[in-house]
Amino acid sequence: MAARSGWILRAEQQAMADLNAVLTRLNDRLLRLEGELFVLRSLARATLTAGDDHAERMRKLVEAARVALDDEAQRPLDKPTRKYVEAASAMVDELLVEPTKARPLFTVIDGGKSS
């Protein structure tokens, strides 16, 4: 019986190690995506506020994305796709808000855990 409970304990420990590895990979992926999104959002905002022909073209593209996302949101969507469309719509809405002096183009927000 003791051998069996030792085997169960090792199996549980291995399962926890596997779960921790998966969570670490997912967290790394999320942080990488957030970093990429930060740069892309900042570049889009800088382009939108440049006040030149590129800004006008970018605004038209973002407004076209808004129309496409609004159309997509009218369709019956599964839960993951709905979340995806809502996040994309929120970003488009954020990009179309005119920046103010209190809202710099490039900002990094501290986050995460300290060891």
Secondary structure, 3 states (H helix, E strand, C coil): CHHHHHHHHHHHHHHHHHHHHHHHHHHHHHHHHHHHHHHHHHHHHHHHCCCCHHHHHHHHHHHHHHHHHHHHHHCCCCHHHHHHHHHHHHHHHHHHCCCCCCCCCCCCCCCCCCC
